[in-house]
Amino acid sequence: MSTGSMGATLKALHRFLPRAMEASRTPGLAVAVVSGRETVFAKGCGFRDKRRKLEVTPDTLFAIASCTKAFTA
């Protein structure tokens, strides 16, 4: 993927995330896009704790339990 098309794709992803969160009623998420060994996009959206207004950052750790089985299976 060329640098220009990568930039356009990442901008589209940035615009898409809030709409997807609203549609799926997701309070918060973190996304990273890696190309080769380089992180080209990292963003936290929404809240990890809505009551205390704690925002998600690219470094937020989530308890995902057994969900990693789907990544490795």
All heavy atoms as a GROMACS GRO file, in nm:
protein
  543
    1MET      N    1   0.085  -0.117   0.000
    1MET     CA    2   0.000   0.000   0.000
    1MET      C    3   0.090   0.123   0.000
    1MET      O    4   0.186   0.131   0.075
    1MET     CB    5  -0.089  -0.002   0.124
    1MET     CG    6  -0.189   0.109   0.129
    1MET     SD    7  -0.299   0.106   0.274
    1MET     CE    8  -0.407  -0.028   0.233
    2SER      N    9   0.057   0.219  -0.084
    2SER     CA   10   0.138   0.341  -0.091
    2SER      C   11   0.113   0.428   0.032
    2SER      O   12   0.013   0.415   0.101
    2SER     CB   13   0.103   0.419  -0.218
    2SER     OG   14  -0.026   0.476  -0.206
    3THR      N   15   0.207   0.518   0.057
    3THR     CA   16   0.196   0.607   0.172
    3THR      C   17   0.069   0.692   0.165
    3THR      O   18  -0.001   0.710   0.264
    3THR     CB   19   0.320   0.698   0.182
    3THR    OG1   20   0.437   0.616   0.188
    3THR    CG2   21   0.314   0.787   0.304
    4GLY      N   22   0.037   0.741   0.045
    4GLY     CA   23  -0.083   0.823   0.028
    4GLY      C   24  -0.210   0.746   0.056
    4GLY      O   25  -0.300   0.795   0.124
    5SER      N   26  -0.219   0.624   0.002
    5SER     CA   27  -0.340   0.546   0.026
    5SER      C   28  -0.349   0.499   0.171
    5SER      O   29  -0.458   0.486   0.227
    5SER     CB   30  -0.349   0.427  -0.070
    5SER     OG   31  -0.243   0.337  -0.051
    6MET      N   32  -0.234   0.475   0.234
    6MET     CA   33  -0.233   0.438   0.376
    6MET      C   34  -0.288   0.554   0.458
    6MET      O   35  -0.370   0.535   0.547
    6MET     CB   36  -0.092   0.403   0.424
    6MET     CG   37  -0.081   0.379   0.573
    6MET     SD   38  -0.146   0.222   0.629
    6MET     CE   39  -0.009   0.116   0.590
    7GLY      N   40  -0.244   0.674   0.427
    7GLY     CA   41  -0.292   0.792   0.500
    7GLY      C   42  -0.442   0.811   0.483
    7GLY      O   43  -0.512   0.839   0.580
    8ALA      N   44  -0.492   0.791   0.363
    8ALA     CA   45  -0.636   0.805   0.338
    8ALA      C   46  -0.714   0.698   0.413
    8ALA      O   47  -0.821   0.724   0.469
    8ALA     CB   48  -0.665   0.798   0.188
    9THR      N   49  -0.661   0.577   0.414
    9THR     CA   50  -0.726   0.467   0.485
    9THR      C   51  -0.730   0.494   0.636
    9THR      O   52  -0.833   0.472   0.701
    9THR     CB   53  -0.653   0.334   0.457
    9THR    OG1   54  -0.656   0.309   0.316
    9THR    CG2   55  -0.717   0.219   0.531
   10LEU      N   56  -0.621   0.543   0.691
   10LEU     CA   57  -0.617   0.572   0.835
   10LEU      C   58  -0.710   0.687   0.871
   10LEU      O   59  -0.774   0.685   0.976
   10LEU     CB   60  -0.473   0.601   0.879
   10LEU     CG   61  -0.377   0.482   0.868
   10LEU    CD1   62  -0.237   0.524   0.908
   10LEU    CD2   63  -0.425   0.364   0.950
   11LYS      N   64  -0.722   0.787   0.785
   11LYS     CA   65  -0.817   0.897   0.809
   11LYS      C   66  -0.960   0.844   0.807
   11LYS      O   67  -1.043   0.884   0.890
   11LYS     CB   68  -0.799   1.007   0.705
   11LYS     CG   69  -0.676   1.092   0.729
   11LYS     CD   70  -0.665   1.200   0.623
   11LYS     CE   71  -0.535   1.277   0.643
   11LYS     NZ   72  -0.515   1.379   0.539
   12ALA      N   73  -0.989   0.754   0.714
   12ALA     CA   74  -1.122   0.694   0.707
   12ALA      C   75  -1.151   0.612   0.833
   12ALA      O   76  -1.262   0.616   0.887
   12ALA     CB   77  -1.135   0.608   0.582
   13LEU      N   78  -1.051   0.539   0.881
   13LEU     CA   79  -1.066   0.462   1.004
   13LEU      C   80  -1.094   0.555   1.122
   13LEU      O   81  -1.182   0.528   1.204
   13LEU     CB   82  -0.941   0.378   1.031
   13LEU     CG   83  -0.938   0.298   1.161
   13LEU    CD1   84  -1.051   0.196   1.165
   13LEU    CD2   85  -0.803   0.229   1.177
   14HIS      N   86  -1.023   0.664   1.129
   14HIS     CA   87  -1.040   0.763   1.236
   14HIS      C   88  -1.184   0.817   1.237
   14HIS      O   89  -1.244   0.836   1.343
   14HIS     CB   90  -0.940   0.877   1.216
   14HIS     CG   91  -0.932   0.971   1.331
   14HIS    ND1   92  -1.011   1.083   1.339
   14HIS    CD2   93  -0.856   0.969   1.442
   14HIS    CE1   94  -0.983   1.148   1.450
   14HIS    NE2   95  -0.889   1.081   1.514
   15ARG      N   96  -1.240   0.840   1.120
   15ARG     CA   97  -1.379   0.889   1.110
   15ARG      C   98  -1.480   0.778   1.140
   15ARG      O   99  -1.587   0.802   1.194
   15ARG     CB  100  -1.406   0.946   0.971
   15ARG     CG  101  -1.334   1.076   0.942
   15ARG     CD  102  -1.380   1.137   0.811
   15ARG     NE  103  -1.373   1.046   0.698
   15ARG     CZ  104  -1.268   1.032   0.616
   15ARG    NH1  105  -1.160   1.106   0.635
   15ARG    NH2  106  -1.271   0.948   0.516
   16PHE      N  107  -1.446   0.654   1.105
   16PHE     CA  108  -1.537   0.541   1.122
   16PHE      C  109  -1.555   0.499   1.267
   16PHE      O  110  -1.665   0.460   1.308
   16PHE     CB  111  -1.484   0.422   1.040
   16PHE     CG  112  -1.552   0.293   1.068
   16PHE    CD1  113  -1.678   0.266   1.016
   16PHE    CD2  114  -1.492   0.197   1.148
   16PHE    CE1  115  -1.741   0.146   1.042
   16PHE    CE2  116  -1.555   0.077   1.176
   16PHE     CZ  117  -1.680   0.051   1.122
   17LEU      N  118  -1.451   0.505   1.347
   17LEU     CA  119  -1.454   0.451   1.483
   17LEU      C  120  -1.567   0.507   1.569
   17LEU      O  121  -1.641   0.430   1.630
   17LEU     CB  122  -1.318   0.470   1.551
   17LEU     CG  123  -1.206   0.382   1.498
   17LEU    CD1  124  -1.073   0.421   1.562
   17LEU    CD2  125  -1.236   0.236   1.518
   18PRO      N  126  -1.587   0.639   1.577
   18PRO     CA  127  -1.697   0.688   1.660
   18PRO      C  128  -1.835   0.640   1.614
   18PRO      O  129  -1.921   0.607   1.695
   18PRO     CB  130  -1.687   0.841   1.649
   18PRO     CG  131  -1.547   0.867   1.607
   18PRO     CD  132  -1.506   0.749   1.524
   19ARG      N  133  -1.855   0.630   1.483
   19ARG     CA  134  -1.984   0.582   1.431
   19ARG      C  135  -2.004   0.435   1.465
   19ARG      O  136  -2.114   0.393   1.503
   19ARG     CB  137  -1.990   0.603   1.280
   19ARG     CG  138  -1.993   0.749   1.239
   19ARG     CD  139  -2.026   0.770   1.092
   19ARG     NE  140  -1.962   0.678   1.000
   19ARG     CZ  141  -1.853   0.705   0.929
   19ARG    NH1  142  -1.794   0.822   0.939
   19ARG    NH2  143  -1.803   0.616   0.846
   20ALA      N  144  -1.900   0.356   1.453
   20ALA     CA  145  -1.910   0.213   1.484
   20ALA      C  146  -1.935   0.193   1.633
   20ALA      O  147  -2.014   0.105   1.671
   20ALA     CB  148  -1.782   0.142   1.442
   21MET      N  149  -1.871   0.272   1.717
   21MET     CA  150  -1.892   0.262   1.861
   21MET      C  151  -2.037   0.294   1.896
   21MET      O  152  -2.098   0.225   1.977
   21MET     CB  153  -1.797   0.356   1.936
   21MET     CG  154  -1.654   0.310   1.935
   21MET     SD  155  -1.546   0.429   2.014
   21MET     CE  156  -1.616   0.434   2.179
   22GLU      N  157  -2.090   0.399   1.835
   22GLU     CA  158  -2.228   0.437   1.864
   22GLU      C  159  -2.325   0.327   1.817
   22GLU      O  160  -2.416   0.290   1.890
   22GLU     CB  161  -2.261   0.569   1.794
   22GLU     CG  162  -2.399   0.620   1.827
   22GLU     CD  163  -2.426   0.756   1.765
   22GLU    OE1  164  -2.331   0.831   1.737
   22GLU    OE2  165  -2.545   0.786   1.746
   23ALA      N  166  -2.303   0.275   1.699
   23ALA     CA  167  -2.393   0.173   1.644
   23ALA      C  168  -2.391   0.044   1.727
   23ALA      O  169  -2.492  -0.024   1.740
   23ALA     CB  170  -2.356   0.143   1.500
   24SER      N  171  -2.275   0.011   1.783
   24SER     CA  172  -2.262  -0.113   1.860
   24SER      C  173  -2.272  -0.092   2.010
   24SER      O  174  -2.254  -0.186   2.087
   24SER     CB  175  -2.129  -0.181   1.827
   24SER     OG  176  -2.021  -0.099   1.867
   25ARG      N  177  -2.297   0.035   2.050
   25ARG     CA  178  -2.306   0.070   2.193
   25ARG      C  179  -2.180   0.029   2.270
   25ARG      O  180  -2.187  -0.022   2.381
   25ARG     CB  181  -2.429   0.007   2.256
   25ARG     CG  182  -2.558   0.057   2.202
   25ARG     CD  183  -2.673  -0.006   2.274
   25ARG     NE  184  -2.798   0.048   2.226
   25ARG     CZ  185  -2.914   0.000   2.259
   25ARG    NH1  186  -2.923  -0.103   2.340
   25ARG    NH2  187  -3.024   0.054   2.213
   26THR      N  188  -2.067   0.052   2.209
   26THR     CA  189  -1.939   0.021   2.270
   26THR      C  190  -1.892   0.145   2.346
   26THR      O  191  -1.873   0.251   2.286
   26THR     CB  192  -1.835  -0.017   2.162
   26THR    OG1  193  -1.885  -0.130   2.091
   26THR    CG2  194  -1.700  -0.048   2.222
   27PRO      N  195  -1.870   0.134   2.478
   27PRO     CA  196  -1.831   0.252   2.555
   27PRO      C  197  -1.687   0.298   2.530
   27PRO      O  198  -1.655   0.415   2.542
   27PRO     CB  199  -1.850   0.210   2.700
   27PRO     CG  200  -1.842   0.061   2.697
   27PRO     CD  201  -1.892   0.018   2.562
   28GLY      N  202  -1.600   0.205   2.494
   28GLY     CA  203  -1.461   0.242   2.471
   28GLY      C  204  -1.385   0.132   2.400
   28GLY      O  205  -1.419   0.014   2.411
   29LEU      N  206  -1.283   0.171   2.326
   29LEU     CA  207  -1.199   0.074   2.257
   29LEU      C  208  -1.064   0.136   2.226
   29LEU      O  209  -1.047   0.257   2.230
   29LEU     CB  210  -1.266   0.025   2.128
   29LEU     CG  211  -1.302   0.127   2.020
   29LEU    CD1  212  -1.184   0.157   1.930
   29LEU    CD2  213  -1.416   0.072   1.936
   30ALA      N  214  -0.969   0.050   2.198
   30ALA     CA  215  -0.837   0.093   2.153
   30ALA      C  216  -0.806   0.018   2.024
   30ALA      O  217  -0.839  -0.100   2.010
   30ALA     CB  218  -0.730   0.063   2.258
   31VAL      N  219  -0.747   0.089   1.929
   31VAL     CA  220  -0.715   0.032   1.799
   31VAL      C  221  -0.570   0.062   1.766
   31VAL      O  222  -0.521   0.173   1.791
   31VAL     CB  223  -0.805   0.093   1.688
   31VAL    CG1  224  -0.764   0.044   1.551
   31VAL    CG2  225  -0.951   0.064   1.714
   32ALA      N  226  -0.503  -0.037   1.709
   32ALA     CA  227  -0.367  -0.016   1.659
   32ALA      C  228  -0.358  -0.081   1.522
   32ALA      O  229  -0.412  -0.189   1.499
   32ALA     CB  230  -0.263  -0.076   1.752
   33VAL      N  231  -0.290  -0.013   1.430
   33VAL     CA  232  -0.261  -0.068   1.298
   33VAL      C  233  -0.110  -0.076   1.288
   33VAL      O  234  -0.039   0.023   1.309
   33VAL     CB  235  -0.319   0.021   1.187
   33VAL    CG1  236  -0.282  -0.034   1.050
   33VAL    CG2  237  -0.470   0.034   1.201
   34VAL      N  238  -0.063  -0.195   1.255
   34VAL     CA  239   0.081  -0.219   1.246
   34VAL      C  240   0.114  -0.258   1.103
   34VAL      O  241   0.047  -0.344   1.044
   34VAL     CB  242   0.124  -0.330   1.344
   34VAL    CG1  243   0.273  -0.358   1.331
   34VAL    CG2  244   0.088  -0.292   1.486
   35SER      N  245   0.216  -0.196   1.047
   35SER     CA  246   0.265  -0.230   0.914
   35SER      C  247   0.411  -0.269   0.928
   35SER      O  248   0.494  -0.186   0.967
   35SER     CB  249   0.250  -0.110   0.820
   35SER     OG  250   0.301  -0.142   0.691
   36GLY      N  251   0.439  -0.395   0.899
   36GLY     CA  252   0.575  -0.445   0.922
   36GLY      C  253   0.602  -0.444   1.071
   36GLY      O  254   0.530  -0.507   1.148
   37ARG      N  255   0.701  -0.370   1.114
   37ARG     CA  256   0.734  -0.359   1.257
   37ARG      C  257   0.698  -0.221   1.313
   37ARG      O  258   0.735  -0.188   1.424
   37ARG     CB  259   0.882  -0.386   1.279
   37ARG     CG  260   0.921  -0.528   1.250
   37ARG     CD  261   1.070  -0.548   1.267
   37ARG     NE  262   1.102  -0.686   1.244
   37ARG     CZ  263   1.170  -0.761   1.327
   37ARG    NH1  264   1.216  -0.709   1.439
   37ARG    NH2  265   1.195  -0.886   1.298
   38GLU      N  266   0.627  -0.143   1.234
   38GLU     CA  267   0.596  -0.006   1.274
   38GLU      C  268   0.447   0.011   1.305
   38GLU      O  269   0.361  -0.031   1.228
   38GLU     CB  270   0.634   0.090   1.161
   38GLU     CG  271   0.606   0.234   1.191
   38GLU     CD  272   0.637   0.324   1.072
   38GLU    OE1  273   0.678   0.277   0.965
   38GLU    OE2  274   0.617   0.446   1.087
   39THR      N  275   0.418   0.072   1.418
   39THR     CA  276   0.281   0.110   1.451
   39THR      C  277   0.251   0.238   1.375
   39THR      O  278   0.314   0.340   1.398
   39THR     CB  279   0.263   0.132   1.602
   39THR    OG1  280   0.299   0.011   1.670
   39THR    CG2  281   0.120   0.170   1.636
   40VAL      N  282   0.156   0.230   1.281
   40VAL     CA  283   0.125   0.346   1.198
   40VAL      C  284   0.001   0.420   1.245
   40VAL      O  285  -0.027   0.531   1.200
   40VAL     CB  286   0.110   0.306   1.049
   40VAL    CG1  287   0.242   0.255   0.994
   40VAL    CG2  288   0.000   0.204   1.030
   41PHE      N  289  -0.075   0.360   1.337
   41PHE     CA  290  -0.195   0.424   1.390
   41PHE      C  291  -0.225   0.362   1.525
   41PHE      O  292  -0.225   0.241   1.540
   41PHE     CB  293  -0.313   0.399   1.295
   41PHE     CG  294  -0.444   0.460   1.338
   41PHE    CD1  295  -0.474   0.591   1.305
   41PHE    CD2  296  -0.537   0.387   1.410
   41PHE    CE1  297  -0.596   0.648   1.342
   41PHE    CE2  298  -0.659   0.442   1.447
   41PHE     CZ  299  -0.688   0.573   1.413
   42ALA      N  300  -0.246   0.446   1.626
   42ALA     CA  301  -0.286   0.399   1.758
   42ALA      C  302  -0.379   0.504   1.818
   42ALA      O  303  -0.345   0.622   1.821
   42ALA     CB  304  -0.164   0.378   1.848
   43LYS      N  305  -0.497   0.459   1.859
   43LYS     CA  306  -0.595   0.555   1.909
   43LYS      C  307  -0.683   0.488   2.013
   43LYS      O  308  -0.722   0.374   1.999
   43LYS     CB  309  -0.683   0.605   1.795
   43LYS     CG  310  -0.789   0.705   1.840
   43LYS     CD  311  -0.848   0.777   1.723
   43LYS     CE  312  -0.958   0.872   1.762
   43LYS     NZ  313  -0.922   0.973   1.858
   44GLY      N  314  -0.712   0.562   2.119
   44GLY     CA  315  -0.810   0.520   2.216
   44GLY      C  316  -0.935   0.604   2.196
   44GLY      O  317  -0.926   0.723   2.166
   45CYS      N  318  -1.050   0.542   2.208
   45CYS     CA  319  -1.178   0.611   2.188
   45CYS      C  320  -1.272   0.577   2.303
   45CYS      O  321  -1.278   0.462   2.346
   45CYS     CB  322  -1.244   0.566   2.059
   45CYS     SG  323  -1.149   0.595   1.911
   46GLY      N  324  -1.345   0.675   2.350
   46GLY     CA  325  -1.446   0.651   2.452
   46GLY      C  326  -1.388   0.636   2.591
   46GLY      O  327  -1.278   0.685   2.621
   47PHE      N  328  -1.463   0.564   2.675
   47PHE     CA  329  -1.428   0.553   2.816
   47PHE      C  330  -1.403   0.409   2.859
   47PHE      O  331  -1.475   0.319   2.820
   47PHE     CB  332  -1.542   0.610   2.903
   47PHE     CG  333  -1.560   0.758   2.884
   47PHE    CD1  334  -1.659   0.806   2.801
   47PHE    CD2  335  -1.477   0.847   2.949
   47PHE    CE1  336  -1.675   0.942   2.782
   47PHE    CE2  337  -1.493   0.983   2.931
   47PHE     CZ  338  -1.592   1.031   2.847
   48ARG      N  339  -1.300   0.391   2.942
   48ARG     CA  340  -1.277   0.261   3.005
   48ARG      C  341  -1.358   0.251   3.134
   48ARG      O  342  -1.387   0.142   3.181
   48ARG     CB  343  -1.129   0.238   3.033
   48ARG     CG  344  -1.064   0.339   3.123
   48ARG     CD  345  -0.913   0.318   3.127
   48ARG     NE  346  -0.847   0.429   3.190
   48ARG     CZ  347  -0.803   0.426   3.314
   48ARG    NH1  348  -0.817   0.320   3.388
   48ARG    NH2  349  -0.743   0.532   3.364
   49ASP      N  350  -1.397   0.366   3.188
   49ASP     CA  351  -1.485   0.373   3.304
   49ASP      C  352  -1.572   0.497   3.286
   49ASP      O  353  -1.527   0.609   3.311
   49ASP     CB  354  -1.403   0.381   3.433
   49ASP     CG  355  -1.487   0.373   3.559
   49ASP    OD1  356  -1.602   0.424   3.559
   49ASP    OD2  357  -1.438   0.318   3.658
   50LYS      N  358  -1.696   0.476   3.240
   50LYS     CA  359  -1.785   0.589   3.212
   50LYS      C  360  -1.823   0.665   3.339
   50LYS      O  361  -1.834   0.787   3.338
   50LYS     CB  362  -1.910   0.541   3.141
   50LYS     CG  363  -1.885   0.503   2.996
   50LYS     CD  364  -2.010   0.451   2.929
   50LYS     CE  365  -2.105   0.564   2.901
   50LYS     NZ  366  -2.219   0.524   2.818
   51ARG      N  367  -1.845   0.592   3.447
   51ARG     CA  368  -1.888   0.656   3.571
   51ARG      C  369  -1.783   0.755   3.620
   51ARG      O  370  -1.814   0.866   3.663
   51ARG     CB  371  -1.916   0.549   3.678
   51ARG     CG  372  -1.973   0.603   3.807
   51ARG     CD  373  -2.005   0.491   3.907
   51ARG     NE  374  -1.898   0.396   3.927
   51ARG     CZ  375  -1.793   0.415   4.009
   51ARG    NH1  376  -1.782   0.526   4.077
   51ARG    NH2  377  -1.700   0.322   4.021
   52ARG      N  378  -1.656   0.715   3.613
   52ARG     CA  379  -1.548   0.802   3.661
   52ARG      C  380  -1.487   0.887   3.549
   52ARG      O  381  -1.391   0.959   3.571
   52ARG     CB  382  -1.439   0.719   3.728
   52ARG     CG  383  -1.491   0.650   3.854
   52ARG     CD  384  -1.382   0.586   3.934
   52ARG     NE  385  -1.315   0.480   3.859
   52ARG     CZ  386  -1.201   0.422   3.896
   52ARG    NH1  387  -1.141   0.460   4.007
   52ARG    NH2  388  -1.148   0.328   3.824
   53LYS      N  389  -1.542   0.875   3.428
   53LYS     CA  390  -1.496   0.953   3.312
   53LYS      C  391  -1.348   0.928   3.281
   53LYS      O  392  -1.274   1.020   3.246
   53LYS     CB  393  -1.520   1.103   3.331
   53LYS     CG  394  -1.663   1.140   3.359
   53LYS     CD  395  -1.745   1.128   3.234
   53LYS     CE  396  -1.885   1.184   3.260
   53LYS     NZ  397  -1.986   1.123   3.181
   54LEU      N  398  -1.306   0.802   3.291
   54LEU     CA  399  -1.169   0.765   3.258
   54LEU      C  400  -1.165   0.721   3.112
   54LEU      O  401  -1.230   0.625   3.072
   54LEU     CB  402  -1.120   0.651   3.349
   54LEU     CG  403  -1.118   0.682   3.498
   54LEU    CD1  404  -1.081   0.558   3.578
   54LEU    CD2  405  -1.021   0.796   3.527
   55GLU      N  406  -1.089   0.794   3.032
   55GLU     CA  407  -1.084   0.768   2.888
   55GLU      C  408  -0.994   0.651   2.852
   55GLU      O  409  -0.899   0.619   2.924
   55GLU     CB  410  -1.037   0.893   2.814
   55GLU     CG  411  -1.134   1.009   2.826
   55GLU     CD  412  -1.090   1.130   2.746
   55GLU    OE1  413  -0.973   1.134   2.702
   55GLU    OE2  414  -1.171   1.221   2.730
   56VAL      N  415  -1.024   0.590   2.738
   56VAL     CA  416  -0.937   0.487   2.682
   56VAL      C  417  -0.823   0.558   2.610
   56VAL      O  418  -0.843   0.658   2.542
   56VAL     CB  419  -1.014   0.399   2.581
   56VAL    CG1  420  -0.920   0.301   2.513
   56VAL    CG2  421  -1.127   0.323   2.650
   57THR      N  422  -0.702   0.507   2.625
   57THR     CA  423  -0.585   0.556   2.553
   57THR      C  424  -0.529   0.440   2.471
   57THR      O  425  -0.570   0.325   2.490
   57THR     CB  426  -0.475   0.606   2.649
   57THR    OG1  427  -0.416   0.493   2.713
   57THR    CG2  428  -0.530   0.703   2.752
   58PRO      N  429  -0.435   0.466   2.382
   58PRO     CA  430  -0.374   0.355   2.308
   58PRO      C  431  -0.302   0.255   2.401
   58PRO      O  432  -0.277   0.142   2.362
   58PRO     CB  433  -0.274   0.424   2.216
   58PRO     CG  434  -0.328   0.561   2.196
   58PRO     CD  435  -0.392   0.596   2.330
   59ASP      N  436  -0.272   0.296   2.524
   59ASP     CA  437  -0.201   0.209   2.619
   59ASP      C  438  -0.292   0.142   2.721
   59ASP      O  439  -0.244   0.072   2.809
   59ASP     CB  440  -0.094   0.290   2.693
   59ASP     CG  441   0.009   0.347   2.598
   59ASP    OD1  442   0.057   0.271   2.512
   59ASP    OD2  443   0.041   0.466   2.609
   60THR      N  444  -0.424   0.162   2.710
   60THR     CA  445  -0.518   0.100   2.805
   60THR      C  446  -0.514  -0.051   2.791
   60THR      O  447  -0.518  -0.104   2.679
   60THR     CB  448  -0.662   0.151   2.780
   60THR    OG1  449  -0.664   0.292   2.800
   60THR    CG2  450  -0.761   0.085   2.874
   61LEU      N  451  -0.505  -0.119   2.904
   61LEU     CA  452  -0.510  -0.265   2.905
   61LEU      C  453  -0.653  -0.310   2.932
   61LEU      O  454  -0.720  -0.257   3.020
   61LEU     CB  455  -0.417  -0.321   3.013
   61LEU     CG  456  -0.270  -0.287   2.999
   61LEU    CD1  457  -0.191  -0.344   3.117
   61LEU    CD2  458  -0.215  -0.340   2.867
   62PHE      N  459  -0.700  -0.406   2.854
   62PHE     CA  460  -0.833  -0.460   2.870
   62PHE      C  461  -0.824  -0.606   2.912
   62PHE      O  462  -0.737  -0.680   2.864
   62PHE     CB  463  -0.911  -0.454   2.738
   62PHE     CG  464  -0.946  -0.316   2.694
   62PHE    CD1  465  -0.863  -0.244   2.609
   62PHE    CD2  466  -1.063  -0.256   2.737
   62PHE    CE1  467  -0.895  -0.118   2.567
   62PHE    CE2  468  -1.096  -0.127   2.696
   62PHE     CZ  469  -1.012  -0.058   2.612
   63ALA      N  470  -0.913  -0.647   3.000
   63ALA     CA  471  -0.924  -0.789   3.036
   63ALA      C  472  -1.007  -0.856   2.928
   63ALA      O  473  -1.127  -0.835   2.918
   63ALA     CB  474  -0.991  -0.803   3.172
   64ILE      N  475  -0.941  -0.935   2.843
   64ILE     CA  476  -1.014  -0.994   2.731
   64ILE      C  477  -1.036  -1.144   2.747
   64ILE      O  478  -1.088  -1.209   2.657
   64ILE     CB  479  -0.944  -0.965   2.597
   64ILE    CG1  480  -0.803  -1.022   2.591
   64ILE    CG2  481  -0.944  -0.816   2.570
   64ILE    CD1  482  -0.742  -1.014   2.454
   65ALA      N  483  -0.996  -1.198   2.863
   65ALA     CA  484  -1.023  -1.337   2.897
   65ALA      C  485  -0.980  -1.432   2.784
   65ALA      O  486  -0.869  -1.424   2.739
   65ALA     CB  487  -1.168  -1.354   2.935
   66SER      N  488  -1.069  -1.515   2.741
   66SER     CA  489  -1.035  -1.619   2.642
   66SER      C  490  -1.050  -1.574   2.497
   66SER      O  491  -1.042  -1.656   2.406
   66SER     CB  492  -1.124  -1.743   2.665
   66SER     OG  493  -1.094  -1.800   2.790
   67CYS      N  494  -1.068  -1.446   2.475
   67CYS     CA  495  -1.088  -1.397   2.338
   67CYS      C  496  -0.966  -1.419   2.250
   67CYS      O  497  -0.978  -1.420   2.127
   67CYS     CB  498  -1.125  -1.250   2.340
   67CYS     SG  499  -1.288  -1.220   2.410
   68THR      N  500  -0.848  -1.433   2.307
   68THR     CA  501  -0.728  -1.451   2.226
   68THR      C  502  -0.730  -1.586   2.153
   68THR      O  503  -0.656  -1.603   2.056
   68THR     CB  504  -0.601  -1.441   2.311
   68THR    OG1  505  -0.606  -1.538   2.416
   68THR    CG2  506  -0.585  -1.302   2.368
   69LYS      N  507  -0.812  -1.679   2.196
   69LYS     CA  508  -0.820  -1.808   2.125
   69LYS      C  509  -0.860  -1.787   1.980
   69LYS      O  510  -0.812  -1.858   1.891
   69LYS     CB  511  -0.918  -1.901   2.194
   69LYS     CG  512  -0.870  -1.950   2.329
   69LYS     CD  513  -0.977  -2.032   2.396
   69LYS     CE  514  -0.929  -2.069   2.536
   69LYS     NZ  515  -1.036  -2.130   2.614
   70ALA      N  516  -0.947  -1.692   1.954
   70ALA     CA  517  -0.989  -1.664   1.818
   70ALA      C  518  -0.875  -1.610   1.732
   70ALA      O  519  -0.871  -1.630   1.612
   70ALA     CB  520  -1.105  -1.565   1.817
   71PHE      N  521  -0.780  -1.541   1.794
   71PHE     CA  522  -0.666  -1.485   1.719
   71PHE      C  523  -0.565  -1.593   1.684
   71PHE      O  524  -0.495  -1.581   1.585
   71PHE     CB  525  -0.594  -1.378   1.802
   71PHE     CG  526  -0.680  -1.263   1.844
   71PHE    CD1  527  -0.662  -1.206   1.968
   71PHE    CD2  528  -0.781  -1.212   1.765
   71PHE    CE1  529  -0.740  -1.099   2.010
   71PHE    CE2  530  -0.859  -1.106   1.805
   71PHE     CZ  531  -0.838  -1.050   1.928
   72THR      N  532  -0.555  -1.695   1.767
   72THR     CA  533  -0.449  -1.794   1.750
   72THR      C  534  -0.499  -1.924   1.688
   72THR      O  535  -0.419  -2.005   1.645
   72THR     CB  536  -0.382  -1.827   1.884
   72THR    OG1  537  -0.480  -1.874   1.975
   72THR    CG2  538  -0.314  -1.704   1.941
   73ALA      N  539  -0.629  -1.944   1.684
   73ALA     CA  540  -0.684  -2.070   1.631
   73ALA      C  541  -0.673  -2.079   1.481
   73ALA      O  542  -0.663  -1.988   1.409
   73ALA     CB  543  -0.830  -2.083   1.673
   0.00000   0.00000   0.00000
